[in-house]
Amino acid sequence: MNVDFDTPQRMTVVVEKNKSDTWSLASYLITADGQRRRNALGIFESYSDATHALQQHWQHTSI
């Protein structure tokens, strides 16, 4: 099987603190050659709000 290097191989979802003291929920698509593409999923006032949003996204994701 031949897979192009720019084909996403993994996805990571993370909670990140911003410079403006808010929290972001972001996903990263990681390609076969290690490059990452970031997508913002939301910005939240607290860490708790961001983790709650992550739980909600996860419950609605089919694998």
Backbone atoms as SQL, in Angstrom:
CREATE TABLE atoms (id INTEGER PRIMARY KEY, chain TEXT, resi INTEGER, resn TEXT, atom TEXT, x REAL, y REAL, z REAL);
INSERT INTO atoms VALUES
  (1, 'A', 1, 'MET', 'N', 0.840, -1.176, 0.000),
  (2, 'A', 1, 'MET', 'CA', 0.000, 0.000, 0.000),
  (3, 'A', 1, 'MET', 'C', 0.881, 1.235, 0.000),
  (4, 'A', 2, 'ASN', 'N', 0.611, 2.140, -0.912),
  (5, 'A', 2, 'ASN', 'CA', 1.400, 3.360, -1.026),
  (6, 'A', 2, 'ASN', 'C', 0.591, 4.532, -0.470),
  (7, 'A', 3, 'VAL', 'N', 1.100, 5.160, 0.606),
  (8, 'A', 3, 'VAL', 'CA', 0.413, 6.281, 1.244),
  (9, 'A', 3, 'VAL', 'C', 1.221, 7.547, 1.001),
  (10, 'A', 4, 'ASP', 'N', 0.550, 8.588, 0.503),
  (11, 'A', 4, 'ASP', 'CA', 1.221, 9.873, 0.295),
  (12, 'A', 4, 'ASP', 'C', 1.628, 10.465, 1.635),
  (13, 'A', 5, 'PHE', 'N', 2.762, 11.187, 1.659),
  (14, 'A', 5, 'PHE', 'CA', 3.262, 11.768, 2.900),
  (15, 'A', 5, 'PHE', 'C', 2.354, 12.853, 3.456),
  (16, 'A', 6, 'ASP', 'N', 1.512, 13.482, 2.603),
  (17, 'A', 6, 'ASP', 'CA', 0.630, 14.536, 3.124),
  (18, 'A', 6, 'ASP', 'C', -0.740, 14.015, 3.546),
  (19, 'A', 7, 'THR', 'N', -0.911, 12.698, 3.579),
  (20, 'A', 7, 'THR', 'CA', -2.152, 12.093, 4.046),
  (21, 'A', 7, 'THR', 'C', -2.176, 12.075, 5.570),
  (22, 'A', 8, 'PRO', 'N', -3.236, 12.613, 6.197),
  (23, 'A', 8, 'PRO', 'CA', -3.302, 12.574, 7.665),
  (24, 'A', 8, 'PRO', 'C', -3.286, 11.142, 8.188),
  (25, 'A', 9, 'GLN', 'N', -2.457, 10.887, 9.195),
  (26, 'A', 9, 'GLN', 'CA', -2.331, 9.567, 9.789),
  (27, 'A', 9, 'GLN', 'C', -2.919, 9.507, 11.197),
  (28, 'A', 10, 'ARG', 'N', -2.859, 10.647, 11.896),
  (29, 'A', 10, 'ARG', 'CA', -3.345, 10.713, 13.274),
  (30, 'A', 10, 'ARG', 'C', -4.020, 12.052, 13.499),
  (31, 'A', 11, 'MET', 'N', -4.858, 12.087, 14.532),
  (32, 'A', 11, 'MET', 'CA', -5.451, 13.346, 14.958),
  (33, 'A', 11, 'MET', 'C', -5.296, 13.431, 16.468),
  (34, 'A', 12, 'THR', 'N', -4.917, 14.598, 16.936),
  (35, 'A', 12, 'THR', 'CA', -4.793, 14.863, 18.358),
  (36, 'A', 12, 'THR', 'C', -5.695, 16.039, 18.693),
  (37, 'A', 13, 'VAL', 'N', -6.423, 15.936, 19.799),
  (38, 'A', 13, 'VAL', 'CA', -7.255, 17.033, 20.279),
  (39, 'A', 13, 'VAL', 'C', -6.689, 17.475, 21.620),
  (40, 'A', 14, 'VAL', 'N', -6.434, 18.779, 21.744),
  (41, 'A', 14, 'VAL', 'CA', -5.781, 19.299, 22.948),
  (42, 'A', 14, 'VAL', 'C', -6.485, 20.547, 23.465),
  (43, 'A', 15, 'VAL', 'N', -6.301, 20.791, 24.768),
  (44, 'A', 15, 'VAL', 'CA', -6.732, 22.035, 25.397),
  (45, 'A', 15, 'VAL', 'C', -5.473, 22.869, 25.579),
  (46, 'A', 16, 'GLU', 'N', -5.479, 24.097, 25.060),
  (47, 'A', 16, 'GLU', 'CA', -4.299, 24.961, 25.099),
  (48, 'A', 16, 'GLU', 'C', -4.644, 26.303, 25.749),
  (49, 'A', 17, 'LYS', 'N', -3.714, 26.843, 26.516),
  (50, 'A', 17, 'LYS', 'CA', -3.899, 28.179, 27.089),
  (51, 'A', 17, 'LYS', 'C', -3.361, 29.204, 26.096),
  (52, 'A', 18, 'ASN', 'N', -4.123, 30.276, 25.875),
  (53, 'A', 18, 'ASN', 'CA', -3.747, 31.328, 24.932),
  (54, 'A', 18, 'ASN', 'C', -3.004, 32.461, 25.626),
  (55, 'A', 19, 'LYS', 'N', -2.409, 33.311, 24.823),
  (56, 'A', 19, 'LYS', 'CA', -1.737, 34.509, 25.346),
  (57, 'A', 19, 'LYS', 'C', -2.725, 35.449, 26.026),
  (58, 'A', 20, 'SER', 'N', -3.985, 35.410, 25.609),
  (59, 'A', 20, 'SER', 'CA', -4.998, 36.299, 26.170),
  (60, 'A', 20, 'SER', 'C', -5.669, 35.728, 27.421),
  (61, 'A', 21, 'ASP', 'N', -5.053, 34.698, 28.002),
  (62, 'A', 21, 'ASP', 'CA', -5.541, 34.055, 29.231),
  (63, 'A', 21, 'ASP', 'C', -6.890, 33.354, 29.065),
  (64, 'A', 22, 'THR', 'N', -7.208, 32.920, 27.857),
  (65, 'A', 22, 'THR', 'CA', -8.369, 32.075, 27.618),
  (66, 'A', 22, 'THR', 'C', -7.859, 30.697, 27.209),
  (67, 'A', 23, 'TRP', 'N', -8.779, 29.773, 27.017),
  (68, 'A', 23, 'TRP', 'CA', -8.412, 28.401, 26.675),
  (69, 'A', 23, 'TRP', 'C', -8.984, 28.035, 25.316),
  (70, 'A', 24, 'SER', 'N', -8.211, 27.308, 24.525),
  (71, 'A', 24, 'SER', 'CA', -8.654, 26.853, 23.206),
  (72, 'A', 24, 'SER', 'C', -8.753, 25.338, 23.187),
  (73, 'A', 25, 'LEU', 'N', -9.710, 24.857, 22.433),
  (74, 'A', 25, 'LEU', 'CA', -9.795, 23.446, 22.105),
  (75, 'A', 25, 'LEU', 'C', -9.375, 23.359, 20.650),
  (76, 'A', 26, 'ALA', 'N', -8.347, 22.597, 20.366),
  (77, 'A', 26, 'ALA', 'CA', -7.799, 22.536, 19.012),
  (78, 'A', 26, 'ALA', 'C', -7.531, 21.093, 18.610),
  (79, 'A', 27, 'SER', 'N', -7.634, 20.845, 17.322),
  (80, 'A', 27, 'SER', 'CA', -7.261, 19.533, 16.796),
  (81, 'A', 27, 'SER', 'C', -6.055, 19.705, 15.880),
  (82, 'A', 28, 'TYR', 'N', -5.216, 18.699, 15.873),
  (83, 'A', 28, 'TYR', 'CA', -4.049, 18.664, 14.991),
  (84, 'A', 28, 'TYR', 'C', -4.126, 17.408, 14.146),
  (85, 'A', 29, 'LEU', 'N', -4.097, 17.581, 12.822),
  (86, 'A', 29, 'LEU', 'CA', -3.966, 16.446, 11.913),
  (87, 'A', 29, 'LEU', 'C', -2.484, 16.264, 11.642),
  (88, 'A', 30, 'ILE', 'N', -1.982, 15.070, 11.891),
  (89, 'A', 30, 'ILE', 'CA', -0.551, 14.794, 11.747),
  (90, 'A', 30, 'ILE', 'C', -0.358, 13.874, 10.550),
  (91, 'A', 31, 'THR', 'N', 0.481, 14.310, 9.614),
  (92, 'A', 31, 'THR', 'CA', 0.706, 13.556, 8.385),
  (93, 'A', 31, 'THR', 'C', 1.814, 12.525, 8.579),
  (94, 'A', 32, 'ALA', 'N', 1.982, 11.685, 7.580),
  (95, 'A', 32, 'ALA', 'CA', 2.981, 10.619, 7.642),
  (96, 'A', 32, 'ALA', 'C', 4.402, 11.162, 7.801),
  (97, 'A', 33, 'ASP', 'N', 4.663, 12.371, 7.292),
  (98, 'A', 33, 'ASP', 'CA', 6.003, 12.941, 7.418),
  (99, 'A', 33, 'ASP', 'C', 6.150, 13.824, 8.660),
  (100, 'A', 34, 'GLY', 'N', 5.134, 13.826, 9.549),
  (101, 'A', 34, 'GLY', 'CA', 5.237, 14.535, 10.822),
  (102, 'A', 34, 'GLY', 'C', 4.724, 15.959, 10.834),
  (103, 'A', 35, 'GLN', 'N', 4.254, 16.471, 9.714),
  (104, 'A', 35, 'GLN', 'CA', 3.724, 17.838, 9.688),
  (105, 'A', 35, 'GLN', 'C', 2.376, 17.875, 10.375),
  (106, 'A', 36, 'ARG', 'N', 2.068, 19.027, 10.993),
  (107, 'A', 36, 'ARG', 'CA', 0.817, 19.193, 11.720),
  (108, 'A', 36, 'ARG', 'C', -0.012, 20.314, 11.108),
  (109, 'A', 37, 'ARG', 'N', -1.316, 20.084, 11.039),
  (110, 'A', 37, 'ARG', 'CA', -2.260, 21.117, 10.621),
  (111, 'A', 37, 'ARG', 'C', -3.218, 21.359, 11.776),
  (112, 'A', 38, 'ARG', 'N', -3.273, 22.599, 12.253),
  (113, 'A', 38, 'ARG', 'CA', -4.084, 22.936, 13.421),
  (114, 'A', 38, 'ARG', 'C', -5.440, 23.473, 12.986),
  (115, 'A', 39, 'ASN', 'N', -6.480, 23.033, 13.690),
  (116, 'A', 39, 'ASN', 'CA', -7.835, 23.535, 13.487),
  (117, 'A', 39, 'ASN', 'C', -8.402, 23.917, 14.845),
  (118, 'A', 40, 'ALA', 'N', -8.875, 25.155, 14.970),
  (119, 'A', 40, 'ALA', 'CA', -9.480, 25.603, 16.224),
  (120, 'A', 40, 'ALA', 'C', -10.900, 25.063, 16.312),
  (121, 'A', 41, 'LEU', 'N', -11.244, 24.513, 17.469),
  (122, 'A', 41, 'LEU', 'CA', -12.585, 23.985, 17.688),
  (123, 'A', 41, 'LEU', 'C', -13.407, 24.883, 18.598),
  (124, 'A', 42, 'GLY', 'N', -12.739, 25.804, 19.299),
  (125, 'A', 42, 'GLY', 'CA', -13.457, 26.721, 20.167),
  (126, 'A', 42, 'GLY', 'C', -12.527, 27.434, 21.125),
  (127, 'A', 43, 'ILE', 'N', -13.009, 28.571, 21.656),
  (128, 'A', 43, 'ILE', 'CA', -12.271, 29.350, 22.648),
  (129, 'A', 43, 'ILE', 'C', -13.167, 29.474, 23.873),
  (130, 'A', 44, 'PHE', 'N', -12.592, 29.273, 25.062),
  (131, 'A', 44, 'PHE', 'CA', -13.362, 29.204, 26.292),
  (132, 'A', 44, 'PHE', 'C', -12.710, 30.046, 27.383),
  (133, 'A', 45, 'GLU', 'N', -13.521, 30.503, 28.325),
  (134, 'A', 45, 'GLU', 'CA', -13.037, 31.346, 29.419),
  (135, 'A', 45, 'GLU', 'C', -12.254, 30.560, 30.464),
  (136, 'A', 46, 'SER', 'N', -12.596, 29.288, 30.655),
  (137, 'A', 46, 'SER', 'CA', -11.920, 28.507, 31.697),
  (138, 'A', 46, 'SER', 'C', -11.491, 27.148, 31.157),
  (139, 'A', 47, 'TYR', 'N', -10.552, 26.546, 31.870),
  (140, 'A', 47, 'TYR', 'CA', -10.090, 25.196, 31.524),
  (141, 'A', 47, 'TYR', 'C', -11.249, 24.205, 31.642),
  (142, 'A', 48, 'SER', 'N', -12.058, 24.371, 32.665),
  (143, 'A', 48, 'SER', 'CA', -13.199, 23.497, 32.888),
  (144, 'A', 48, 'SER', 'C', -14.183, 23.545, 31.717),
  (145, 'A', 49, 'ASP', 'N', -14.451, 24.736, 31.197),
  (146, 'A', 49, 'ASP', 'CA', -15.338, 24.871, 30.034),
  (147, 'A', 49, 'ASP', 'C', -14.764, 24.170, 28.811),
  (148, 'A', 50, 'ALA', 'N', -13.461, 24.307, 28.621),
  (149, 'A', 50, 'ALA', 'CA', -12.805, 23.678, 27.462),
  (150, 'A', 50, 'ALA', 'C', -12.847, 22.156, 27.563),
  (151, 'A', 51, 'THR', 'N', -12.595, 21.617, 28.762),
  (152, 'A', 51, 'THR', 'CA', -12.621, 20.157, 28.914),
  (153, 'A', 51, 'THR', 'C', -14.045, 19.620, 28.785),
  (154, 'A', 52, 'HIS', 'N', -15.025, 20.394, 29.242),
  (155, 'A', 52, 'HIS', 'CA', -16.422, 19.983, 29.078),
  (156, 'A', 52, 'HIS', 'C', -16.772, 19.929, 27.581),
  (157, 'A', 53, 'ALA', 'N', -16.329, 20.912, 26.819),
  (158, 'A', 53, 'ALA', 'CA', -16.566, 20.920, 25.367),
  (159, 'A', 53, 'ALA', 'C', -15.883, 19.719, 24.707),
  (160, 'A', 54, 'LEU', 'N', -14.689, 19.380, 25.165),
  (161, 'A', 54, 'LEU', 'CA', -13.988, 18.208, 24.634),
  (162, 'A', 54, 'LEU', 'C', -14.799, 16.942, 24.891),
  (163, 'A', 55, 'GLN', 'N', -15.332, 16.812, 26.086),
  (164, 'A', 55, 'GLN', 'CA', -16.168, 15.649, 26.397),
  (165, 'A', 55, 'GLN', 'C', -17.397, 15.600, 25.498),
  (166, 'A', 56, 'GLN', 'N', -18.010, 16.747, 25.257),
  (167, 'A', 56, 'GLN', 'CA', -19.178, 16.799, 24.396),
  (168, 'A', 56, 'GLN', 'C', -18.831, 16.406, 22.954),
  (169, 'A', 57, 'HIS', 'N', -17.705, 16.920, 22.443),
  (170, 'A', 57, 'HIS', 'CA', -17.258, 16.546, 21.085),
  (171, 'A', 57, 'HIS', 'C', -17.011, 15.047, 21.009),
  (172, 'A', 58, 'TRP', 'N', -16.367, 14.502, 22.025),
  (173, 'A', 58, 'TRP', 'CA', -16.015, 13.078, 22.024),
  (174, 'A', 58, 'TRP', 'C', -17.263, 12.200, 22.022),
  (175, 'A', 59, 'GLN', 'N', -18.275, 12.571, 22.803),
  (176, 'A', 59, 'GLN', 'CA', -19.504, 11.776, 22.880),
  (177, 'A', 59, 'GLN', 'C', -20.257, 11.752, 21.551),
  (178, 'A', 60, 'HIS', 'N', -20.050, 12.781, 20.709),
  (179, 'A', 60, 'HIS', 'CA', -20.747, 12.850, 19.430),
  (180, 'A', 60, 'HIS', 'C', -19.879, 12.406, 18.242),
  (181, 'A', 61, 'THR', 'N', -18.720, 11.834, 18.545),
  (182, 'A', 61, 'THR', 'CA', -17.815, 11.380, 17.495),
  (183, 'A', 61, 'THR', 'C', -17.983, 9.885, 17.292),
  (184, 'A', 62, 'SER', 'N', -18.188, 9.496, 16.049),
  (185, 'A', 62, 'SER', 'CA', -18.273, 8.055, 15.752),
  (186, 'A', 62, 'SER', 'C', -16.922, 7.587, 15.234),
  (187, 'A', 63, 'ILE', 'N', -16.576, 6.400, 15.634),
  (188, 'A', 63, 'ILE', 'CA', -15.273, 5.854, 15.232),
  (189, 'A', 63, 'ILE', 'C', -15.501, 4.697, 14.273);
